Amino acid sequence: MTVLFKNNAHSTLASSIADDATSITLASGHGNARFPVTASPNYFYATLIDSSNNLEVVKCTARSSDVLTVVRAQEGTSARAYSTGDRIELRITAVSYTHLRAHETREDR
């Protein structure tokens, strides 16, 4: 399994999501253009940001066009509802960096 990255991947939510949603629809065309191609067992971490700057880290386990399949409330963040137009960004997180370093260490052996 590999943690994936892509420079400056960002979008807004095409529709609101509840705190238990596991699918996130991005603004039209942003999935293919901006986010990594994701298939099991690979994944990436993204951060949801609402208009009050509340944050939630999610683990994206699949992407189909503009729809992300996610595991909510990662890295000590809490799942919450988000509104249409709230931001989502692929950011380096503490866990993604740890996973990347662990992979590099295995590759160096």
N, C-alpha and C positions, 0 to 999 in steps of 0.2 A: 504494500500500500504506500502511496505517495501523497504528500500534501502538495497541492497545486497552487500556483501563483500566476497572476497576470498583471502587468503594469496598469495602474490607474483604472481598474474595473470599478464602475459605479453605475447606479441607476436610481430610479424612484419606483415605488410600488404602483402598479397599474390598478390595484384594488386593495381595499383594506383587508387586514387579517386579524383573526381572533388570537388570543394568547395560546390556544392549543392547535393552531394551524400548522401543518407540516409541508404545505406547498405555498410558494411565494411567486406571484406573477409580476414580472418586471415590466417597465415601460416597453412598448412595442419596438422590437428590433435590437434591444440592448443585450439580451442574453447571448445570442450568437456573436454579436460584434464586440462585446466587452468582457465577457466572463469565460473562464476556461471550459474546455470540453471535459465533462466529468462523467466517469463511469466507474462502477465498483471494481476494485476496492479503493480507488483514488477519491480524494475529496478536497475541499478548501473551506476556510473559515471566512465568514463575512460578518459585518456589523450592521445591525439595523439602528437607525437614528431617527427619533421623532422630532416634532417641531419644538419640543422643550429640551432637546438634547439628551433625552433618556437613551441609553444604549443597551443593546442585547447582542451577544455573540451567538451566531448559529453555525452549525457544521453542515455544509452543503454536500450531500452524498450523490446527487444526480442533477443534471440539467438537461431539459428537453426544450430547445428553442428559448423561449422567454420564461419558462417555469422552472424554479428551483425546488428540489426536494430537500428539506432540512431537518436537522435535529435541533430543537430549541434549547435556550437557556444554558449555553456552554460557558465554561471558564468563570463560574461564580456569578453570572448574570441571571436575571429573572425574565421569564417569558412574560410578555405583555401584548396588548393589542396595538396595532399600528394602522395608520390611516393612508388612504390613497395619497400619493405624493410624498410620503415619508421616504427617506433615503436608505439605500443599502450600498455598502462599499466593501470591497475585498481589501482587508487590512492585515498587516502582520500582527499576529497576536502572540502572547506568551507561549501558548500551547503549540501553535503552528511553528514557531521558531524552535521549540524543544524537539518536535517531531522531525524537523528538517535537520537539526544537528545530530540526532540519533541516526538518521539515515546516512548522513555524511560519514559518521564514525564507522558504520557497518561497511560502507563502500571503500573506506580507506584500508580495511583489513586485508 
